[in-house]
Structure formats: structure tokens, C-alpha cells
């Protein structure tokens, strides 16, 4: 990718923007929509459509996330060592398309094994996106000629991030709408369409990546330093554990492999292993962070999403908030908050990381409080050893029960009594005497002599009775079957009508939506139906029986409609309370966790970059991605063990774990010594032949004009893009020597800062920031000033850092 014969005479010649890049950018946009389009609706699809329990849905979601972020390490090895980036992208795109299509087809329930096919499609989607993740961004960077196109390369990373953001935001907005607001195949939702659209986008991306083939610059696989490092570690461990090992113990166990591997590689691997303990806090952070797509979505599904009677925010659309707030807050941090933090002494990345972890813990304390406020509105389900009983009074006068049930015996006119925790084993019979106050308006209602009723209560079930009038005689009648007190999985209201009429009841809300309930005396009660929230006018055969019925989100209602003395009397009863909080109350915790992401994730990537040896930056970022994936397994473990029966306690538990994580961070930070990041690269003589093939330093003799000698350095662009490696001088040139950089970064990009070296000798030391590069491992183009102690990192954030950096490349 570096122009071998480039010289000063043609350096100023402009080069056209590579045509091939547009195919790559368009493919990335399509792939991000395909991935996020499936991910954003996944949790609700697993629970609502595949009928997994909430706990199982959370577990499957996080296993899927684990695969998506664990597999990129294999995609990088495959691309670098075997088949190249283009073929890796091509094959993984095919797998991605097949996975999306299989999920869309399985959602039609064409087979009795639609659950199994859905999980297979989910696995293929994770496999495809995981293998593609480390290749797309780097492949685009390969299309530029450096240093002539350094500015265009910087623009490319900004556009790449924009495509990622657009794809994910569109998916987060459109996916829930396609899922819920469209009906198909006789269902009230349309999951097949919600999965088919991402499949269509991924197929389009596959076509685009193929169409751009004639213009791509393809590089042959050159081997992977990650694989070499693993071989080195395994060799040393094998020899250390071998009974035939040498009697003399080496200073470090890696030296057991010193006869097979170059000393520089051993030194670099040893330095990486020294930094590894600093990654211990990472999995727990992402165990919390990734719950925005699972437990937080389920929490939002219990909240009211209606906004000003205009539109409804879907619970899975809450996932829009994180990328939105991250993009908005990045410049705020760069321009205002980071300078303030620096003034009070907070400069090093581990300090930023610790603050970010604190914000993450605070976000889960906030979600726990939100859950606590929501709990009173949750359905109280019948439990083992307990039964539920409800009596609805359809008469406009008072009825007394003798003897009282659990101390309550008064049924007000058109009122109700509800018991949700009556102790019962098997079933229990309650013999009650009913006393009707026969004053107006019940003076014409006949009451049986010694009016009694047998009320049955069943263990683990909910039973309802209604006091009604049949042929002008008062009676208490059990409603058929058992009550369904659970809230709708779609968080819409549910309503049934109990009556003594023949005809039709029409409910019409302020939006013009109308619902028809056919009434037959023989049925006594209608089925429980899902309707839209709103204010309804109730009409029976063109007669207004109730001018305003307020039906709220998530509530379960029983509407009692009775004809008494030729008069229609209606009353609405709440069986399960509606949502207690609006979904917009989830915004504060979304803002806090977005701040946590900026401080924690971006700082960790900076830390991994600056503390890794020059050739080991790819390994460090690969390890970072692996630790991210393990966070999902923590959630799976906690969910499966079911330590907590209340989500509030589980959120507090996660917050407590995060506070322990902060303590661990403080301990590790106090003991950690920052690695020198100045002139720490070895000289050419210390570098192995394998590395010399990719990172060459050559001294060019005097040029034709007789000017001073030049030190010219070239560097493989792929190493920079994958590992985040910027330039560092191998040695300071002698006094009077000019330095020309033909590597990955031109000085005009702003990524090279010069510092005067020894003033007496007149030597010049060039330091380079972390180039365009580390984007493939989750770091989009950003400039940093990197002082010699390796600790003080000042972010010059300009909105070009991806919010889900581990997922966007």
C-alpha cells in the first residue's frame, strides 16, 4: 500500500478518491443495518414470539452477543494468514445473509421446528458478523496510497463511522416499527418482515462487495503475529511443564521458547502478559453495558410509551438512546469535560476508566430505583399455596358478605373486592351469605330468600365472580375458566366485558380506533382482548353507556355492563394496574451509561494502544475484544442461577459487582507502572526477519542534489489499521539529518507531534499518535497527544469515535 518509488517531485500530485471505497462503505452500512436490525428486536422476539421465558431470552441474547465479539479474533487470523480480507468478507457475508434469511423464514412458523431454525439463523448471523468485523474497516484503508492520500484516509474513517451510525440508528428505529406496527400472516405483529428487511440489506451488501471487485487493491496474506504469539506461549508452557525440561530455571518462563522464537518476540509477548491483569475489570463492565439490549428492554416493556397522544415509543427503540447520546456527548467531553478533569489532576487513562466504571455502577443504581417504582404496577401472579378471588358488583347498590373474607365484606355499588393471597391447598370452598341493600335504585330487584353462594378458590389460580341480575332476580355467578392477570407481552391494555345482554358493544378512542365486542347472554363474559391505550367512548347498540373510559398502557381491565330495570349501567375495574412510569424516565440512566462508555471504553482502547509493544498492538486489541465477549457469559450465569426473584435486587447486585470492579481497578492502578512510549522500539538489528518484512527501516544515500542524507521509514499499513500502531522512530538521526516519513501518516494529518530532543546534539525525535488505525479493533480515527510517560492521554475527540467501537468494525 505504500508507494515504493514515491519521491518529492510527485508528492504533491493529487490522487482521486478510490472508487472501491464507496462499495466498501455501502456494504458496511448494509451490514450494520442487517446486524442491528436483528439484534434490536431479538430479546422481545425470543420472549414474545418464540415463548422463551424472560430469563432464557436474556441468556440466549447474551450468548449471541458473546459469539459476535469472540469470533473476530478468528476472522483476523483467517484474513491475515490464510485467505485475505476480501475473501473473508465475501464468505462471511454469505453466511450472514443465510442467517438473516433463515431467521425471517423461521418467523413465519412454516415448520414445527421454527424455534430450532431461529436459533440456527441466529448462530449463523453471529458467525458471519464476527468473522467480518475485523476486516471491513481495514480493507477500506488498504485502498488508499500513503502518504499522498493521508487526508483522504482520515476522511474515510469519519465516513466509515457515519455509515456505521446511520445503519445502526436506522435499524433501531425501523426494526421495532416493522415488528409491531405491521400485521402479517394473521398475527398482530410481523416478525418475518422485521427480519426480512435486514436480510435484504445484507444481500444488497453482498452484491455491492462483489461488484467492487474490479477496483479493489488486494493484499496477499502475510501471516499473523497473534498466531505467532500464541505459538510462543504454548511452546514455553509445554516445555515448562515437561518432565524433561532443563534443570536451570530461566528468569522468565517464556524463555523456555527462546531457541525457537526471536528474542524480540519473547520480549514483546512478556510485556503483553504484564499488561493482561489490567483487563480483568473489562468483562464485568460489559456485562452491565450490554444489558441495554436485554434487561433494560424488558424493563422498558413495562413502561408507558405513549407520547402526547401522538405516537408510541416501542420498548426496543430505547436502544436508540445509547448511540444517540454517545455521539452528542463525545464533543462535550472533548471540548469541556476533559479539560476540566485535567485541571483537577485527572489525566491518565486508568483514572478515566475508573470514573467510567463509577458511572456504569450509578446507571444500574438508577435502573434499580426505576424498577422499584415500577414494581407496584406489575401483575401479581397466583403463587403456589395461594389463590386469588375477585367479586365484581354489577348492581348499583351495596352488597354485604357474611362472614367477611380476610376482614373484608363490603361491596360498594358497582364496586369490587379483590383478594390476591388467600391461603389454599388444592381448592377451598367459601360459603357466603349475601345481603343486598334494596333501597333505590335496586328497589325493583328481587333478592332470593337466604341468598347464599359457594365461592371456590383454587391454588395457583385466579377466580372471578360477578353479582348480576337474571330475569330481575339477583344472583352471584362464577365467570368461566380462570383469570389471566398477566400483562400483555406487547405492553398494550387487555380488556374483557362481563354482561347480561345480547348485542354489540363498541369502544371508540380519540384516535378514531374502534373495537367491537359481540355480547351473548349465554357467554356471560367475552374473551380477553388487546386494545390500544386511550380514552374511549362506550356504546351499546348506539346508546352511550360510558362517555369516557380511560384505558392505559399495560393495564388488565374488566368492564362490567349490566341492564338493571331497563337501564344500562357500566363500570370499569382494574385487575392489573397500568404502567406506573413513562418510558422517558429511562433517559437519565441511558445518558449516564453513555458517559460511562466514553470514559471507560475509549480510555481502555487508548490504554491498550499506548501500553502495547509496537508490534503487539493487534494482539492487545484482540484480547480487549475477547474480554468484552466474556461479559455476556457473566449475565448468562447470573440469570441462570436465579439468585434473585426481584429484578430490583438483581440490578443492585450488578451495581455492587461494579463497585467491587472499581476497587479492583484502584488496586491494579496503584500497582501498575506505565510503559515508556517514547523511543522504545528496537533497532533494526534486533528485529526478527518476519517483522522486518513488514516494517523496514532503510537508509537512503545522498540524493542527486547532494543534500543531506535521509532516513526513510516504511511501514505496513495493515499492521497499523489492525493493531492501532502509529509511527515511532527507530533511532534519532544525527545532527543535520532530515527525516522523511513514508509510512502511514503524513504530518499534515495532525497525528504527528514533534518534540525537540537533546538540544546540544541537535537531534530530533518524532512521536506519532495513534493513527487512523485502531478502528478495526474498535477505535475510529482520533488524535491524541501522547507524552513520554505513557500516562497522560488527552483526547481530541471530534465526534469520530464509534459508540460501539467493538461492534462497528
C-alpha positions in Angstrom: 0.0 0.0 0.0 3.0 2.3 0.4 4.3 3.6 -2.9 7.8 2.2 -3.2 9.0 4.8 -5.8 7.4 7.8 -4.4 9.5 10.9 -4.2 9.2 14.6 -3.5 8.5 15.5 -7.1 5.2 13.6 -7.4 4.2 14.0 -3.7 2.0 17.0 -4.5 0.2 15.3 -7.3 -3.4 14.8 -6.2 -4.9 11.3 -6.4 -8.6 10.6 -6.9 -10.6 9.2 -4.1 -10.5 5.4 -4.5 -13.7 4.2 -6.3 -13.6 0.9 -4.5 -14.1 2.6 -1.1 -17.7 3.5 -1.9 -18.5 -0.1 -2.4 -16.9 -0.9 1.0 -18.7 1.9 2.8 -22.1 1.0 1.3 -21.5 -2.7 2.3 -20.7 -1.6 5.8 -23.9 0.4 6.1 -25.9 -2.5 4.9 -24.2 -5.0 7.2 -24.7 -2.7 10.3 -28.4 -2.4 9.5 -28.6 -6.2 9.0 -26.9 -6.9 12.3 -28.6 -4.3 14.4 -31.9 -4.9 12.7 -31.9 -8.4 14.0 -30.3 -7.6 17.4 -32.6 -4.7 18.4 -35.8 -6.9 18.3 -34.1 -10.1 19.4 -35.0 -10.0 23.1 -38.7 -9.4 22.5 -38.7 -12.0 19.7 -37.3 -14.7 22.0 -39.9 -13.9 24.7 -43.0 -12.8 22.8 -42.8 -14.9 19.7 -40.7 -18.0 20.5 -42.2 -18.0 24.0 -39.0 -18.4 25.9 -39.1 -17.3 29.5 -37.6 -13.9 30.2 -34.6 -15.5 31.9 -34.0 -17.8 28.9 -34.4 -14.9 26.4 -31.8 -12.9 28.3 -29.4 -15.9 28.3 -29.8 -16.5 24.6 -29.3 -12.8 23.8 -26.1 -12.6 25.7 -24.7 -15.9 24.2 -25.4 -14.3 20.8 -23.5 -11.2 21.9 -20.6 -13.4 23.2 -20.3 -15.1 19.8 -20.4 -11.8 17.9 -17.4 -10.4 19.9 -15.5 -13.6 20.4 -15.3 -14.6 16.8 -13.5 -11.5 15.4 -10.2 -12.8 16.6 -10.6 -15.8 14.3 -11.7 -13.6 11.4 -8.5 -11.6 11.8 -6.3 -14.7 11.7 -8.2 -16.1 8.8 -7.8 -12.8 6.8 -4.2 -12.2 7.7 -2.8 -15.7 7.5 -4.9 -17.7 5.0 -7.4 -16.3 2.6 -7.1 -12.5 2.8 -9.5 -9.8 3.8 -11.7 -9.7 0.6 -12.4 -13.4 0.6 -13.0 -13.4 4.4 -15.6 -10.5 3.9 -17.2 -12.3 0.9 -17.6 -15.7 2.7 -18.8 -14.2 6.0 -21.3 -12.0 4.1 -22.8 -15.2 2.5 -23.1 -16.7 6.0 -24.6 -13.5 7.3 -27.2 -13.5 4.5 -28.1 -17.1 5.1 -28.6 -16.4 8.8 -30.8 -13.4 8.3 -32.9 -15.3 5.7 -33.3 -18.3 8.0 -34.5 -16.1 10.8 -37.0 -14.4 8.6 -38.3 -17.7 7.3 -38.4 -19.3 10.7 -40.5 -16.4 12.0 -43.3 -17.5 9.6 -43.6 -20.7 11.6 -43.5 -22.7 8.4 -42.1 -25.7 10.3 -42.8 -27.2 13.7 -39.1 -26.7 14.4 -39.3 -22.9 13.9 -37.6 -22.4 17.3 -34.6 -24.5 16.3 -34.4 -22.8 12.9 -34.5 -19.4 14.6 -31.5 -20.3 16.8 -29.6 -21.7 13.8 -30.2 -18.5 11.9 -29.1 -16.5 15.0 -25.9 -18.6 15.2 -25.1 -18.0 11.5 -25.7 -14.3 11.9 -23.3 -14.1 14.8 -20.7 -16.2 12.9 -21.0 -14.0 9.8 -20.7 -10.7 11.6 -18.0 -12.0 13.9 -15.7 -13.1 11.0 -16.4 -9.9 9.1 -15.9 -7.5 12.0 -12.1 -7.1 11.9 -11.8 -6.9 8.1 -14.2 -4.3 6.7 -12.6 -1.1 8.0 -9.0 -2.3 7.4 -10.0 -3.4 3.9 -11.2 0.1 3.1 -7.9 1.6 4.4 -6.0 -0.7 2.1 -7.4 1.1 -0.9 -5.5 4.4 -0.2 -2.0 5.3 -1.3 0.0 6.8 1.5 1.3 9.3 2.3 -0.3 11.1 -0.7 -3.9 10.2 0.5 -3.4 10.6 4.2 -6.1 13.3 4.4 -8.5 11.3 2.3 -7.8 8.3 4.6 -8.7 10.4 7.6 -12.0 11.4 5.9 -12.6 7.7 5.1 -12.6 6.8 8.7 -15.1 9.6 9.5 -17.4 8.5 6.7 -17.0 4.9 7.8 -18.1 5.8 11.3 -21.0 7.8 9.8 -22.1 4.7 7.8 -22.0 2.6 11.0 -24.0 5.1 12.9 -26.6 5.5 10.2 -27.0 1.8 9.8 -27.4 1.1 13.5 -29.7 4.1 14.1 -32.0 3.2 11.2 -32.2 -0.4 12.4 -33.0 0.7 16.0 -35.8 3.0 14.8 -37.3 0.9 11.9 -37.0 -2.6 13.4 -39.5 -2.1 16.2 -41.9 -0.4 13.9 -41.8 -3.2 11.4 -42.2 -5.7 14.3 -45.2 -4.2 16.0 -47.0 -1.7 13.7 -47.3 -4.1 10.7 -49.5 -7.1 10.8 -49.0 -10.2 8.7 -49.8 -13.9 8.5 -52.8 -13.4 10.8 -50.6 -12.2 13.7 -50.8 -8.8 15.4 -47.1 -8.3 14.8 -44.8 -9.1 11.8 -41.5 -10.5 12.9 -41.0 -12.1 9.4 -40.9 -8.7 7.8 -38.7 -7.3 10.7 -36.1 -10.0 9.9 -36.6 -10.0 6.1 -35.6 -6.3 5.8 -32.2 -6.9 7.4 -31.8 -9.9 5.2 -32.5 -7.8 2.1 -29.9 -5.2 3.3 -27.3 -7.9 3.9 -28.0 -9.4 0.4 -27.5 -5.9 -1.1 -24.3 -5.6 0.8 -23.1 -8.9 -0.6 -23.9 -7.7 -4.1 -22.1 -4.4 -3.6 -18.9 -6.1 -2.2 -18.8 -8.3 -5.3 -19.5 -5.5 -7.7 -16.5 -3.6 -6.4 -14.1 -6.4 -7.1 -12.5 -4.9 -10.3 -11.4 -1.8 -8.4 -10.1 -3.4 -5.1 -6.4 -3.4 -4.1 -5.9 -6.9 -2.8 -3.1 -7.9 -0.5 -1.9 -11.4 0.0 -2.0 -12.9 3.5 1.4 -12.3 5.2 0.9 -14.2 8.4 -0.4 -13.1 11.8 1.6 -12.0 14.7 -1.2 -13.1 17.0 -0.8 -16.7 15.9 3.0 -16.4 16.4 2.5 -15.1 19.9 0.1 -18.0 20.8 2.6 -20.5 19.4 5.3 -18.9 21.5 3.2 -19.0 24.7 2.1 -22.6 24.1 5.7 -23.7 23.4 7.0 -22.1 26.5 4.2 -23.6 28.7 4.7 -27.1 27.2 8.4 -27.0 27.9 7.9 -25.6 31.4 5.5 -28.5 32.3 7.6 -31.1 30.5 9.5 -33.5 32.9 12.5 -33.3 30.5 13.0 -29.6 30.9 16.3 -28.1 31.8 17.4 -28.1 35.4 18.3 -24.4 35.3 15.2 -22.2 35.8 15.2 -19.2 33.4 14.4 -15.7 34.7 11.0 -15.9 33.0 9.1 -18.9 31.9 8.8 -17.6 28.3 12.5 -18.1 27.9 11.8 -21.8 27.6 11.0 -21.0 24.0 14.0 -18.8 23.3 15.6 -21.3 20.9 12.6 -21.3 18.6 11.5 -17.7 18.7 13.3 -14.4 18.2 14.2 -12.6 21.5 12.3 -9.5 20.4 9.1 -11.5 20.1 9.7 -13.1 23.5 10.2 -9.6 24.9 7.0 -8.2 23.4 4.9 -11.2 24.5 6.3 -10.8 28.0 5.3 -7.1 28.1 1.8 -8.0 26.8 1.4 -10.6 29.6 2.4 -7.9 32.1 -0.5 -5.7 30.9 -3.1 -8.5 30.8 -4.1 -8.2 34.5 -5.3 -4.7 33.7 -8.0 -6.2 31.6 -9.7 -8.1 34.4 -12.3 -5.3 35.1 -13.4 -5.3 31.4 -15.8 -8.2 31.3 -17.9 -7.0 34.2 -18.3 -3.6 32.7 -19.7 -5.1 29.5 -21.8 -7.5 31.5 -23.7 -4.4 32.6 -23.3 -2.3 29.4 -24.8 -4.9 27.1 -27.9 -5.3 29.2 -29.2 -2.3 27.4 -30.4 -4.8 24.8 -31.9 -7.3 27.2 -33.0 -6.4 30.8 -33.4 -2.7 30.0 -35.6 -3.5 27.0 -37.7 -5.8 29.2 -37.9 -3.0 31.8 -39.0 -0.6 29.1 -41.7 -3.0 28.1 -43.4 -2.4 31.4 -43.5 1.4 30.9 -45.9 3.7 29.1 -44.5 4.7 25.7 -47.3 7.0 24.6 -46.0 10.5 23.8 -48.6 13.3 23.8 -51.3 11.1 22.3 -49.2 11.4 19.1 -47.0 8.3 18.8 -45.8 5.4 20.9 -42.2 4.6 21.7 -41.6 0.9 21.4 -39.6 -0.7 24.3 -36.9 -1.9 21.9 -36.5 1.6 20.5 -34.9 2.5 23.8 -31.7 1.1 22.2 -31.6 4.2 20.0 -30.6 6.3 23.1 -27.1 4.9 23.6 -25.6 5.7 20.2 -27.5 9.0 20.1 -26.2 10.2 23.4 -22.7 8.9 22.8 -22.5 10.9 19.5 -23.8 14.0 21.3 -21.6 13.7 24.3 -18.3 13.0 22.6 -17.7 16.6 21.6 -18.9 17.8 25.0 -16.2 15.7 26.7 -13.6 16.7 24.2 -14.3 20.4 24.5 -15.4 20.9 28.1 -15.3 18.0 30.5 -11.8 16.6 29.6 -10.1 19.9 30.1 -11.9 20.3 33.5 -10.8 16.9 34.6 -7.2 17.6 33.6 -7.2 20.8 35.7 -8.1 18.8 38.8 -5.3 16.2 38.1 -7.3 13.5 36.2 -5.1 12.8 33.2 -4.2 9.2 32.9 -6.3 6.6 31.2 -6.8 4.4 34.2 -8.2 7.4 36.0 -10.7 7.9 33.2 -11.5 4.2 33.3 -12.2 4.2 37.0 -14.6 7.2 36.6 -16.3 5.4 33.7 -16.8 2.3 35.9 -18.4 4.5 38.6 -20.8 6.0 36.1 -21.7 2.4 35.0 -22.5 1.4 38.6 -24.5 4.6 39.0 -26.6 3.8 35.9 -27.6 0.4 37.4 -28.4 2.0 40.7 -30.7 4.3 38.7 -32.2 1.3 36.8 -32.8 -0.4 40.2 -34.7 2.6 41.5 -36.7 2.7 38.3 -37.6 -1.0 38.7 -38.6 -0.4 42.4 -41.0 2.3 41.3 -42.4 0.1 38.6 -43.0 -3.0 40.8 -46.4 -1.9 42.2 -47.7 -1.9 38.6 -46.5 -5.4 37.9 -49.0 -8.2 37.7 -49.3 -10.3 40.9 -49.4 -13.8 39.6 -51.1 -16.6 41.6 -48.4 -18.4 43.6 -48.1 -21.9 45.0 -50.1 -22.3 48.2 -52.1 -19.2 47.4 -55.2 -18.4 45.4 -56.9 -15.3 44.0 -60.5 -14.3 44.2 -62.4 -11.3 42.7 -66.0 -10.3 43.1 -67.5 -7.7 40.8 -70.7 -6.0 41.8 -72.8 -5.3 38.8 -75.6 -3.7 40.8 -75.8 0.0 41.6 -76.3 -0.7 45.3 -74.3 -2.1 48.2 -73.9 -5.8 48.9 -72.5 -7.2 52.1 -70.8 -10.6 52.6 -71.2 -12.7 55.7 -68.8 -13.8 57.1 -66.1 -11.4 55.9 -63.3 -12.8 53.8 -59.9 -11.8 55.3 -61.7 -9.0 57.1 -63.4 -7.5 54.1 -67.1 -7.8 53.4 -68.4 -4.6 51.8 -69.1 -4.4 48.1 -69.8 -0.8 47.1 -72.3 0.0 44.3 -70.7 -1.2 41.0 -67.5 -1.9 43.0 -65.3 -4.9 43.5 -63.4 -6.9 46.1 -60.1 -8.5 45.2 -58.0 -11.0 47.2 -54.6 -12.0 45.7 -53.2 -14.1 48.5 -55.8 -16.4 50.0 -54.1 -19.4 51.6 -55.4 -22.6 49.9 -54.2 -26.1 49.2 -55.7 -27.7 46.2 -59.0 -25.8 46.4 -61.1 -24.1 49.1 -64.8 -23.5 49.3 -66.2 -20.4 50.9 -69.9 -20.3 51.8 -71.1 -16.7 51.9 -74.4 -15.1 52.7 -75.1 -12.1 50.6 -77.1 -9.1 51.9 -78.4 -6.6 49.3 -79.4 -3.1 50.3 -82.7 -2.9 48.4 -83.1 0.9 48.5 -83.2 2.8 45.2 -82.1 2.1 42.6 -82.3 -1.6 43.4 -85.9 -1.4 44.9 -87.3 -3.5 42.0 -84.6 -6.1 42.2 -85.7 -9.4 43.7 -83.4 -11.0 46.2 -83.6 -14.7 46.9 -84.5 -15.7 50.4 -81.4 -16.7 52.4 -79.3 -15.6 49.4 -76.1 -17.6 49.7 -73.3 -18.5 47.3 -70.4 -21.0 47.2 -67.2 -19.3 46.3 -64.4 -21.6 45.1 -60.7 -20.6 45.4 -58.1 -22.7 43.6 -54.4 -23.0 44.5 -52.2 -21.1 41.9 -55.2 -19.8 40.1 -57.4 -16.7 39.9 -61.2 -17.0 40.0 -63.8 -14.2 39.4 -67.5 -13.9 40.3 -70.0 -11.3 39.2 -73.1 -10.2 41.0 -75.7 -9.7 38.3 -79.4 -9.8 37.6 -81.1 -12.5 35.6 -84.8 -12.1 35.0 -84.8 -9.4 37.6 -83.5 -11.7 40.2 -80.1 -11.0 41.8 -77.5 -13.8 41.6 -73.8 -14.3 42.0 -72.2 -16.2 39.1 -68.7 -17.5 38.5 -67.1 -16.4 35.3 -66.0 -19.3 33.2 -62.4 -20.6 33.5 -59.6 -18.8 35.3 -58.5 -15.2 35.1 -55.5 -14.1 33.0 -54.0 -11.4 35.1 -50.6 -11.2 33.3 -49.8 -8.1 31.3 -49.6 -8.2 27.5 -46.1 -9.0 26.2 -46.6 -6.1 23.9 -47.4 -3.9 26.9 -50.8 -2.9 25.4 -54.0 -2.9 27.5 -56.2 -6.0 27.8 -59.9 -5.8 28.3 -62.8 -8.2 28.8 -66.5 -7.5 29.2 -68.9 -9.3 31.6 -72.6 -8.6 30.9 -76.2 -9.9 30.9 -77.0 -8.6 27.4 -77.3 -9.7 23.7 -75.9 -7.3 21.2 -72.7 -5.4 20.4 -70.6 -3.1 22.5 -68.4 -0.6 20.6 -65.4 1.2 22.0 -64.0 4.1 20.1 -61.0 6.2 21.2 -59.9 9.7 20.5 -57.7 8.5 17.6 -60.8 7.0 15.8 -59.8 3.4 16.5 -62.9 1.2 17.2 -63.2 -2.2 18.8 -66.3 -4.4 18.6 -67.2 -6.8 21.4 -70.1 -9.2 20.5 -72.2 -9.9 23.6 -74.3 -13.0 24.2 -76.1 -13.7 27.5 -75.1 -17.3 27.4 -71.4 -16.5 27.3 -71.6 -14.1 30.4 -68.1 -12.8 29.6 -66.1 -12.0 26.4 -62.6 -13.2 25.8 -59.7 -11.0 27.0 -58.7 -8.8 24.1 -55.7 -6.5 23.5 -56.7 -3.0 22.5 -54.9 0.4 22.1 -54.5 2.7 25.1 -56.6 5.8 25.1 -59.8 7.5 26.2 -62.8 5.5 24.9 -66.5 6.2 24.4 -68.6 3.0 25.1 -71.7 2.5 23.0 -74.2 -0.4 23.2 -76.5 -0.5 20.2 -76.0 3.2 19.5 -76.5 4.1 23.2 -73.7 5.8 25.1 -73.3 3.8 28.3 -70.0 5.3 29.3 -68.8 8.6 27.9 -65.1 8.2 29.0 -63.3 5.0 29.7 -59.6 5.6 30.4 -57.6 2.6 29.2 -53.9 2.9 30.0 -50.8 1.2 28.8 -50.2 -2.3 30.3 -53.3 -2.5 32.3 -55.7 -5.5 32.5 -59.3 -4.5 32.8 -62.8 -6.0 33.4 -65.7 -3.9 32.1 -69.0 -4.8 33.8 -72.1 -3.9 31.8 -75.5 -4.7 33.2 -79.1 -4.0 32.4 -80.9 -3.2 35.6 -84.6 -2.0 35.5 -84.2 -1.4 31.7 -81.2 0.9 32.4 -77.7 0.2 31.2 -75.1 0.5 34.0 -71.4 0.1 33.3 -68.3 0.1 35.5 -64.6 -0.4 34.7 -62.4 -2.4 37.1 -58.6 -2.7 37.1 -57.4 -6.2 37.5 -53.7 -5.4 37.0 -52.5 -1.8 37.3 -51.3 0.0 34.1 -47.7 1.2 33.7 -46.7 3.4 36.6 -43.9 5.3 34.8 -43.4 6.8 31.3 -40.6 5.3 29.2 -38.9 8.7 29.0 -37.8 8.1 32.6 -35.3 5.7 31.1 -33.4 8.6 29.6 -31.3 9.5 32.7 -29.8 6.1 33.0 -29.1 6.0 29.2 -27.3 9.3 29.5 -25.2 8.1 32.4 -24.2 4.8 30.8 -23.3 6.7 27.6 -20.9 8.8 29.7 -19.6 5.6 31.2 -18.9 4.2 27.7 -17.0 7.3 26.6 -14.8 7.3 29.7 -14.3 3.6 30.1 -14.2 2.1 26.6 -12.4 4.8 24.8 -9.9 5.1 27.6 -9.3 1.4 27.7 -8.6 1.3 24.0 -6.2 4.2 24.4 -4.5 2.3 27.3 -4.2 -0.9 25.3 -2.7 1.1 22.4 -0.1 3.0 24.4 0.9 0.2 26.7 1.4 -2.5 24.0 4.7 -3.0 22.3 4.8 -1.6 18.8 4.2 -4.9 17.1 1.7 -6.2 19.7 -1.0 -3.6 19.3 -3.1 -6.0 17.3 -2.8 -8.7 20.0 -3.7 -6.2 22.7 -6.9 -5.0 20.9 -7.8 -8.6 20.1 -7.5 -9.5 23.8 -9.7 -6.5 24.6 -12.4 -7.7 22.3 -12.2 -11.2 23.9 -12.7 -9.8 27.4 -15.7 -7.9 26.1 -17.3 -11.1 24.9 -16.9 -12.7 28.3 -19.2 -10.1 29.9 -22.1 -11.8 28.2 -21.3 -15.0 29.9 -21.4 -13.3 33.3 -25.0 -12.3 32.6 -25.9 -15.8 31.5 -24.5 -17.2 34.7 -26.3 -14.8 37.0 -29.6 -15.2 35.1 -29.5 -19.0 35.0 -28.6 -19.3 38.7 -31.7 -17.2 39.6 -30.3 -15.8 42.8 -32.9 -13.0 42.8 -36.7 -13.1 42.4 -36.9 -9.4 42.0 -35.2 -7.5 39.2 -34.6 -4.6 41.5 -32.3 -6.7 43.6 -30.5 -8.1 40.5 -29.8 -4.6 39.3 -28.4 -3.6 42.7 -26.3 -6.8 42.6 -24.8 -5.8 39.3 -24.2 -2.3 40.7 -22.5 -3.9 43.7 -20.3 -6.0 41.5 -19.3 -2.9 39.5 -18.3 -1.2 42.8 -16.1 -4.2 43.5 -14.8 -3.8 40.0 -13.8 -0.2 40.8 -11.9 -1.4 43.9 -10.1 -3.9 41.7 -9.3 -1.1 39.3 -7.9 1.1 42.1 -5.7 -1.7 43.3 -4.4 -2.5 39.8 -3.9 1.2 39.0 -1.9 1.7 42.2 0.5 -1.1 41.3 0.8 -0.5 37.6 3.8 1.2 36.1 3.1 2.9 32.8 5.2 1.7 30.0 7.5 4.2 28.3 6.0 5.2 24.9 8.7 7.3 23.5 11.7 5.9 21.6 11.1 2.4 22.8 11.2 0.4 19.6 14.2 -1.8 19.0 16.7 -1.1 16.3 16.7 -2.9 13.0 19.3 -5.4 14.2 17.1 -6.5 17.0 14.1 -7.2 14.8 13.3 -10.7 13.5 13.2 -11.4 9.8 9.5 -11.9 9.9 8.9 -8.5 11.3 11.5 -6.9 9.0 9.4 -8.0 6.1 6.6 -5.7 7.3 8.5 -2.9 9.0 11.6 -1.9 7.1 14.0 0.9 8.0 16.4 1.8 5.3 19.0 4.5 5.0 19.0 6.2 1.6 22.3 7.6 0.4 22.7 11.3 -0.6 20.2 12.3 -3.2 21.2 13.6 -6.6 21.2 17.2 -5.5 23.8 16.4 -2.9 21.6 17.2 0.0 22.0 15.7 3.5 21.2 12.0 3.9 17.7 11.0 4.7 16.3 8.3 7.0 13.3 6.9 5.2 10.9 4.6 7.0 8.1 2.4 5.6 5.5 0.5 7.5 2.9 -2.0 6.6 -0.5 -0.3 6.7 -2.3 -3.4 7.7 -0.4 -3.6 11.0 -1.4 0.0 11.8 -5.0 -0.5 10.9 -5.5 -3.7 12.8 -3.3 -3.0 15.7 -3.5 0.7 16.0 0.2 1.1 15.5 1.5 4.6 14.8 5.0 5.5 13.9 7.8 5.7 16.2 11.4 6.4 15.2 13.8 3.6 15.4 16.6 5.9 16.2 17.2 9.6 16.3 19.0 10.9 13.2 22.3 12.5 13.6 22.6 16.3 13.8 21.8 17.8 10.5 20.0 14.8 9.2 16.5 15.3 7.8 13.8 12.8 8.4 11.2 11.7 5.8 8.3 9.6 6.8 6.8 7.4 4.1 4.7 5.3 6.5 1.1 5.5 7.3 0.7 9.1 8.4 1.6 12.4 6.8 2.4 15.1 9.1 -0.3 17.3 7.8 -3.0 15.0 9.2 -2.2 16.3 12.6 -1.2 12.9 14.0 2.5 13.6 14.3 3.8 15.9 17.0 7.4 16.8 17.1 9.4 17.4 20.2 12.8 18.7 20.4 15.2 16.2 21.7 18.6 16.9 23.0 19.3 20.5 22.3 23.1 20.1 22.4 23.3 17.4 19.8 20.5 18.9 17.7 18.8 15.6 17.4 15.1 15.5 16.6 12.7 12.9 18.0 9.4 12.3 16.2 6.5 10.9 18.1 3.4 9.7 16.4 0.0 9.4 17.8 -2.3 6.5 17.3 -3.1 6.8 13.7 -6.2 6.1 11.8 -5.6 2.7 12.5 -7.0 1.0 15.5 -10.6 1.3 14.1 -10.7 -2.4 13.2 -10.5 -3.2 16.8 -12.9 -0.7 17.9 -11.2 2.7 17.7 -12.2 5.2 15.0 -10.0 7.9 13.8 -8.9 10.2 16.7 -6.0 12.3 17.5 -4.1 12.1 20.8 -1.2 13.8 22.3 1.0 11.2 23.9 3.5 12.3 26.5 6.6 10.3 27.2 5.4 8.8 30.4 2.7 7.0 28.5 0.1 8.0 31.0 -1.3 11.4 30.3 -3.7 10.9 27.4 -5.5 14.0 26.1 -8.4 13.1 23.8 -9.1 15.4 21.0 -12.5 14.0 20.3 -14.3 15.3 17.3 -17.2 13.0 17.0 -15.3 10.4 15.1 -15.1 7.8 17.8 -17.6 5.0 17.4 -20.0 4.5 20.2 -20.0 0.7 20.0 -16.4 0.6 18.9 -16.0 -3.1 19.5 -19.0 -3.8 17.3 -18.7 -1.3 14.5 -15.7 -2.7 12.7 
